[in-house]
């Protein structure tokens, strides 16, 4: 699979300035997300949804970091994986310039509960995501034999349409009000966004990236396909149960989701067991931690749905899902992807390619690892014990980790620029 992935990859790479703007913006939004949690830590304790800074912090991660990075990675990696070039570089740029101002307006509207900002920002974000969805669908439709990746991509696109519809209803409800339970509607939106859109993209790319990082044989596509269909079934059951206020359906969806997660993790465990590269570095500590937090987030969601300590497990569910599984997995993967892409872009006539190892600042990444794990542990403890001071301490560690990660991104891009444009003697 690695050979197929790399064959002719250089010819399908976009200009580095295009994906790098998504990755850099995502790093900045991560600082903002942890910063909001730091400033409003007391509001995170017992949080059960609704407008305010905590909602803005969650969306700074989901939309600002996860979806932002997902779009940059999809524009860069999916054409390489599917052997089909992206339809339009101009459209990719338009996605970015619609998305970033929309996110800023939407975050302002969520923090201050201002209808005009919610509507304007939401409209721009929806337009950007729909354009991204069109480009993703176009590339997926023209894909070759990457069946497991394209299956997850189609499921992610279906989830994207569902979450955008639910988001429109939520904004309408905040602005004009209607009788549907906003909490349940918001929960259905969160499930479709995190486990559906971003989760399916993360799991789909895992079938290419994890074997590539580990130098492993191809993953078990049949088992991965079963896991994907179980995941889609879990999404439909859970969303239907939430929208219809049927707790048994929600619990059934969660149980099927646990099965899907277990099957996916089984595939990943087999990939890890068969790897040729024994030392995987600090990035895989984050990836393994994220894999552990995936089923934990589902269990916390199930317990909350069953009415078990919702004031404690509810916030933990959201934190483990967004900051835990998705963000931690993304950060681990990007620590490998960014130097790898930069190394590929360093191949120029007359210039010797730069090694991936020389683009990877190990001490910086070790500092990030320590700070990020400390943030996850402290915020989790603070939310479980309802201690605002501990949440604030954890968020401070998160800000530090995010700043270190921002330095890592800019360091890789700066080193590549210096390599391609050496100072004149």
C-alpha positions as CSV (number, residue, x, y, z in Angstrom):
1,X,0.0,0.0,0.0
2,X,2.9,2.4,0.8
3,X,4.3,1.9,-2.7
4,X,1.0,2.5,-4.3
5,X,0.5,5.6,-2.1
6,X,3.8,7.1,-3.1
7,X,3.8,6.2,-6.9
8,X,3.8,9.5,-8.7
9,X,2.9,11.4,-5.5
10,X,5.2,14.3,-6.3
11,X,3.2,15.2,-9.4
12,X,0.0,15.4,-7.4
13,X,1.2,17.6,-4.6
14,X,-0.3,21.0,-4.3
15,X,1.9,24.1,-3.7
16,X,2.9,23.9,-0.1
17,X,1.5,27.3,0.6
18,X,-2.0,25.9,0.2
19,X,-2.1,23.1,2.8
20,X,0.3,25.0,5.1
21,X,-2.2,27.9,5.5
22,X,-4.7,25.4,6.8
23,X,-2.2,23.8,9.2
24,X,-0.9,27.1,10.5
25,X,-4.4,28.5,11.0
26,X,-5.3,25.2,12.9
27,X,-2.3,25.7,15.2
28,X,-3.5,29.3,16.0
29,X,-7.1,28.1,16.7
30,X,-5.7,25.5,19.1
31,X,-4.1,28.2,21.1
32,X,-7.4,30.1,21.1
33,X,-9.3,27.0,22.2
34,X,-7.1,26.3,25.2
35,X,-7.0,30.0,26.0
36,X,-10.8,30.2,26.2
37,X,-10.9,27.2,28.5
38,X,-8.2,28.8,30.6
39,X,-10.1,32.1,30.9
40,X,-13.5,30.5,31.6
41,X,-12.5,27.3,33.4
42,X,-15.2,27.7,36.0
43,X,-17.9,27.6,33.3
44,X,-16.6,24.3,32.0
45,X,-17.4,22.6,35.3
46,X,-20.8,21.0,34.9
47,X,-21.2,22.4,31.4
48,X,-24.3,21.0,29.8
49,X,-24.4,22.9,26.5
50,X,-25.7,26.3,25.4
51,X,-24.1,29.5,24.1
52,X,-21.1,31.0,25.8
53,X,-17.2,30.8,25.8
54,X,-17.1,27.1,26.4
55,X,-19.2,26.4,23.3
56,X,-16.8,28.7,21.4
57,X,-13.8,26.8,22.8
58,X,-15.3,23.5,21.7
59,X,-15.9,24.8,18.2
60,X,-12.4,26.4,18.1
61,X,-11.2,22.8,18.3
62,X,-13.8,21.0,16.2
63,X,-14.0,23.6,13.4
64,X,-10.8,25.6,13.9
65,X,-8.4,22.7,14.5
66,X,-9.9,19.4,13.5
67,X,-12.0,20.4,10.4
68,X,-9.4,23.0,9.4
69,X,-6.6,20.3,9.4
70,X,-8.9,17.7,7.9
71,X,-9.5,20.0,4.9
72,X,-5.8,20.8,4.5
73,X,-4.9,17.1,4.8
74,X,-7.6,16.0,2.4
75,X,-6.6,18.5,-0.3
76,X,-3.0,17.4,0.0
77,X,-3.2,13.7,0.8
78,X,-6.4,12.4,-0.8
79,X,-5.2,13.2,-4.4
80,X,-2.0,11.3,-3.6
81,X,-3.9,8.3,-2.1
82,X,-6.5,8.2,-4.9
83,X,-4.1,9.1,-7.7
84,X,-6.4,11.8,-8.9
85,X,-5.5,15.5,-8.8
86,X,-7.7,18.0,-7.0
87,X,-10.3,19.6,-9.3
88,X,-9.4,23.3,-8.7
89,X,-6.6,24.9,-6.6
90,X,-8.6,28.2,-6.7
91,X,-11.6,26.4,-5.1
92,X,-9.3,25.1,-2.3
93,X,-8.2,28.7,-1.7
94,X,-11.8,29.9,-1.7
95,X,-12.6,27.3,1.0
96,X,-9.9,28.8,3.3
97,X,-10.9,32.5,2.7
98,X,-14.6,31.7,3.3
99,X,-13.9,29.5,6.3
100,X,-11.5,31.6,8.5
101,X,-13.6,34.8,8.7
102,X,-16.7,32.6,9.1
103,X,-15.1,30.8,12.1
104,X,-14.1,34.1,13.7
105,X,-17.6,35.5,13.4
106,X,-19.2,32.3,14.5
107,X,-17.0,32.1,17.6
108,X,-17.8,35.7,18.5
109,X,-21.5,34.9,18.1
110,X,-21.3,31.8,20.3
111,X,-19.3,33.6,23.0
112,X,-21.6,36.7,23.1
113,X,-24.9,35.1,21.9
114,X,-25.3,37.7,19.2
115,X,-27.7,36.5,16.4
116,X,-26.1,38.5,13.6
117,X,-22.7,37.0,14.2
118,X,-24.1,33.5,14.5
119,X,-26.0,33.9,11.2
120,X,-23.2,35.6,9.2
121,X,-20.5,33.3,10.6
122,X,-22.6,30.2,10.2
123,X,-23.4,31.1,6.6
124,X,-19.8,31.5,5.7
125,X,-18.7,28.3,7.4
126,X,-21.5,26.3,5.8
127,X,-20.6,27.7,2.4
128,X,-16.9,26.7,2.9
129,X,-17.8,23.2,4.1
130,X,-20.2,22.6,1.3
131,X,-17.5,23.7,-1.2
132,X,-15.0,21.4,0.5
133,X,-17.6,18.6,0.4
134,X,-18.0,19.0,-3.3
135,X,-14.3,18.9,-3.9
136,X,-13.9,15.8,-1.7
137,X,-16.8,14.1,-3.4
138,X,-15.4,14.9,-6.8
139,X,-12.0,13.4,-5.9
140,X,-13.5,10.4,-4.2
141,X,-15.7,9.7,-7.2
142,X,-12.7,9.5,-9.5
143,X,-10.7,7.4,-7.1
144,X,-9.2,4.1,-8.1
145,X,-8.7,1.0,-5.8
146,X,-8.5,2.7,-2.4
147,X,-11.8,1.2,-1.4
148,X,-11.5,1.4,2.4
149,X,-10.4,5.1,2.2
150,X,-13.1,6.1,-0.2
151,X,-15.8,4.3,1.9
152,X,-14.8,6.3,5.0
153,X,-14.7,9.5,2.8
154,X,-18.3,8.9,1.6
155,X,-19.5,8.3,5.1
156,X,-17.7,11.5,6.3
157,X,-19.5,13.4,3.5
158,X,-22.9,12.0,4.5
159,X,-22.2,13.0,8.1
160,X,-21.1,16.5,6.9
161,X,-24.5,17.1,5.3
162,X,-26.3,15.8,8.4
163,X,-24.3,18.0,10.8
164,X,-24.7,21.1,8.6
165,X,-28.5,20.6,8.6
166,X,-28.5,20.2,12.4
167,X,-26.2,23.2,12.8
168,X,-28.6,25.3,10.7
169,X,-31.5,24.2,13.0
170,X,-29.4,25.1,16.1
171,X,-28.6,28.6,14.8
172,X,-32.3,29.1,13.9
173,X,-33.3,28.0,17.4
174,X,-30.8,30.4,19.0
175,X,-32.0,33.3,16.9
176,X,-35.8,32.7,16.6
177,X,-36.5,29.9,19.0
178,X,-38.6,26.7,18.5
179,X,-40.0,23.9,20.5
180,X,-37.3,21.2,19.9
181,X,-35.0,20.4,22.8
182,X,-31.8,22.3,22.0
183,X,-29.7,20.0,24.2
184,X,-30.7,16.9,22.4
185,X,-30.4,18.6,19.0
186,X,-26.9,19.8,20.0
187,X,-26.0,16.3,21.1
188,X,-27.0,14.9,17.8
189,X,-25.0,17.6,16.0
190,X,-22.0,16.8,18.1
191,X,-22.2,13.1,17.4
192,X,-22.5,13.6,13.7
193,X,-19.6,16.1,13.7
194,X,-17.1,14.3,15.9
195,X,-17.8,10.6,15.4
196,X,-19.2,11.1,11.9
197,X,-17.5,13.7,9.8
198,X,-14.1,14.1,11.6
199,X,-14.0,10.6,13.0
200,X,-14.6,8.9,9.7
201,X,-11.9,11.1,8.0
202,X,-9.5,10.2,10.8
203,X,-10.2,6.5,10.6
204,X,-10.1,6.4,6.8
205,X,-6.8,8.1,6.6
206,X,-5.5,5.8,9.3
207,X,-5.6,2.9,6.8
208,X,-2.9,4.7,4.7
209,X,-1.0,6.8,7.2
210,X,-0.5,4.3,10.1
211,X,1.0,1.5,7.9
212,X,3.1,4.1,6.2
213,X,4.5,5.5,9.5
214,X,5.1,2.0,10.9
215,X,6.3,0.3,7.7
216,X,3.6,-2.3,8.1
217,X,1.8,-4.7,5.7
218,X,-1.5,-3.5,4.4
219,X,-4.3,-3.4,7.0
220,X,-7.2,-5.8,7.2
221,X,-9.6,-4.1,4.7
222,X,-12.4,-6.6,5.3
223,X,-12.4,-6.0,9.1
224,X,-12.1,-2.3,8.5
225,X,-15.1,-2.3,6.2
226,X,-17.2,-4.1,8.8
227,X,-16.0,-1.5,11.4
228,X,-17.0,1.4,9.1
229,X,-20.5,0.0,8.5
230,X,-20.9,-0.6,12.2
231,X,-19.8,3.0,12.8
232,X,-22.4,4.3,10.3
233,X,-25.1,2.2,12.0
234,X,-24.1,3.6,15.4
235,X,-24.3,7.2,14.1
236,X,-27.8,6.7,12.6
237,X,-29.1,4.9,15.7
238,X,-27.7,7.5,18.1
239,X,-28.8,10.5,16.1
240,X,-32.3,9.1,15.6
241,X,-32.5,8.3,19.3
242,X,-31.5,11.8,20.4
243,X,-33.8,13.6,17.9
244,X,-36.7,11.4,18.9
245,X,-35.8,11.5,22.6
246,X,-35.7,7.7,22.8
247,X,-33.1,6.8,25.4
248,X,-33.0,3.0,24.5
249,X,-32.1,3.8,20.9
250,X,-29.3,6.1,22.0
251,X,-27.9,3.4,24.3
252,X,-28.2,0.8,21.4
253,X,-26.3,3.3,19.1
254,X,-23.6,3.7,21.8
255,X,-23.2,-0.1,22.1
256,X,-22.9,-0.5,18.4
257,X,-20.4,2.4,18.4
258,X,-18.3,0.5,21.0
259,X,-18.3,-2.5,18.7
260,X,-17.2,-0.3,15.7
261,X,-14.4,1.3,17.8
262,X,-13.2,-2.1,19.0
263,X,-13.1,-3.5,15.4
264,X,-11.2,-0.4,14.1
265,X,-8.7,-0.6,17.0
266,X,-8.3,-4.3,16.3
267,X,-7.3,-3.4,12.7
268,X,-4.8,-0.8,14.0
269,X,-3.4,-3.3,16.6
270,X,-2.7,-5.8,13.8
271,X,-0.9,-3.1,11.8
272,X,1.2,-2.2,14.8
273,X,2.0,-5.8,15.5
274,X,3.3,-6.4,12.0
275,X,5.4,-3.3,11.7
276,X,9.0,-3.3,10.6
277,X,9.9,0.0,12.3
278,X,10.2,-0.8,16.0
279,X,10.9,2.7,17.4
280,X,8.0,5.0,16.6
281,X,8.8,8.0,18.7
282,X,6.7,10.3,20.9
283,X,4.1,10.9,18.2
284,X,2.8,7.4,18.7
285,X,2.4,7.9,22.4
286,X,-0.2,10.5,21.5
287,X,-1.8,8.2,18.9
288,X,-2.0,5.3,21.3
289,X,-3.4,7.6,24.0
290,X,-6.0,8.8,21.5
291,X,-7.0,5.3,20.6
292,X,-7.6,4.6,24.3
293,X,-9.7,7.7,24.7
294,X,-12.0,6.7,21.8
295,X,-13.9,3.9,23.6
296,X,-13.7,5.9,26.9
297,X,-15.5,8.8,25.3
298,X,-18.3,6.5,24.1
299,X,-18.6,4.9,27.6
300,X,-18.8,8.4,29.1
301,X,-21.5,9.3,26.5
302,X,-23.5,6.1,27.3
303,X,-23.3,6.8,31.0
304,X,-24.5,10.4,30.5
305,X,-27.4,9.3,28.3
306,X,-28.4,6.8,31.1
307,X,-28.5,9.6,33.6
308,X,-25.3,8.6,35.5
309,X,-23.7,11.8,37.0
310,X,-24.5,13.9,34.0
311,X,-23.0,17.1,35.6
312,X,-19.6,15.3,35.8
313,X,-19.6,12.7,33.0
314,X,-21.3,15.0,30.5
315,X,-18.4,17.5,30.4
316,X,-15.9,14.6,30.5
317,X,-17.7,13.1,27.4
318,X,-17.2,16.3,25.4
319,X,-13.7,16.8,26.6
320,X,-12.5,13.2,26.0
321,X,-14.2,13.2,22.6
322,X,-12.9,16.5,21.3
323,X,-9.7,17.3,23.1
324,X,-8.9,13.7,24.0
325,X,-9.5,11.3,21.1
326,X,-9.7,13.6,18.0
327,X,-7.3,16.4,18.9
328,X,-4.7,14.1,20.4
329,X,-4.8,11.7,17.5
330,X,-4.5,14.6,15.0
331,X,-1.5,16.1,16.8
332,X,0.3,12.7,16.8
333,X,-0.4,12.2,13.1
334,X,0.6,15.8,12.1
335,X,4.0,15.4,13.9
336,X,4.7,12.8,11.2
337,X,2.8,14.4,8.2
338,X,4.2,17.9,8.3
339,X,8.0,16.9,8.1
340,X,7.1,14.3,5.6
341,X,5.3,16.7,3.3
342,X,7.9,19.3,3.7
343,X,10.6,16.8,2.7
344,X,8.6,15.9,-0.4
345,X,8.3,19.6,-1.3
346,X,12.1,20.0,-0.9
347,X,12.7,17.9,-4.0
348,X,13.8,20.6,-6.6
349,X,16.2,20.5,-9.5
350,X,19.7,21.2,-8.4
351,X,18.8,21.1,-4.6
352,X,19.4,18.0,-2.5
353,X,16.2,16.9,-0.7
354,X,16.1,17.6,3.1
355,X,15.7,14.6,5.4
356,X,12.6,14.2,7.4
357,X,14.7,13.8,10.6
358,X,16.3,17.2,10.1
359,X,12.8,18.8,10.0
360,X,11.7,17.1,13.2
361,X,12.7,19.0,16.4
362,X,12.6,16.1,18.9
363,X,13.1,18.2,22.0
364,X,10.3,20.5,21.0
365,X,8.0,17.5,20.4
366,X,8.9,15.9,23.7
367,X,8.0,19.2,25.5
368,X,4.7,19.2,23.6
369,X,4.0,15.6,24.6
370,X,4.5,16.3,28.3
371,X,2.4,19.5,28.3
372,X,-0.4,18.0,26.3
373,X,-0.7,14.9,28.5
374,X,-0.6,17.1,31.6
375,X,-3.4,19.2,30.2
376,X,-5.6,16.2,29.4
377,X,-5.0,14.6,32.9
378,X,-5.6,17.8,34.9
379,X,-8.7,19.0,33.0
380,X,-10.2,15.5,33.2
381,X,-9.6,15.4,37.0
382,X,-11.0,18.9,37.3
383,X,-14.1,18.1,35.4
384,X,-14.6,14.8,37.3
385,X,-14.2,16.5,40.7
386,X,-15.8,19.8,39.7
387,X,-12.7,21.7,40.7
388,X,-12.5,24.9,38.6
389,X,-8.9,25.6,39.7
390,X,-7.6,22.2,38.5
391,X,-9.4,22.8,35.1
392,X,-7.7,26.2,34.9
393,X,-4.3,24.6,35.7
394,X,-4.9,22.0,33.0
395,X,-5.9,24.6,30.5
396,X,-2.7,26.5,31.2
397,X,-0.8,23.4,30.3
398,X,-2.9,23.1,27.2
399,X,-2.0,26.7,26.2
400,X,1.7,25.9,26.7
401,X,1.3,22.7,24.6
402,X,-0.5,24.6,21.9
403,X,2.2,27.3,21.7
404,X,4.9,24.7,21.5
405,X,3.0,23.0,18.7
406,X,2.6,26.3,16.9
407,X,6.4,26.7,17.2
408,X,6.8,23.2,15.7
409,X,4.6,24.1,12.6
410,X,6.4,27.3,12.0
411,X,9.8,25.7,12.5
412,X,9.2,23.0,9.9
413,X,8.0,25.6,7.4
414,X,10.9,28.0,8.1
415,X,13.5,25.2,7.8
416,X,12.0,24.2,4.4
417,X,12.1,27.8,3.3
418,X,15.7,28.2,4.3
419,X,16.6,25.0,2.5
420,X,14.9,26.1,-0.7
421,X,16.2,29.7,-0.5
422,X,19.6,29.5,1.2
423,X,21.2,32.8,2.2
424,X,23.5,34.3,-0.5
425,X,27.1,34.5,0.6
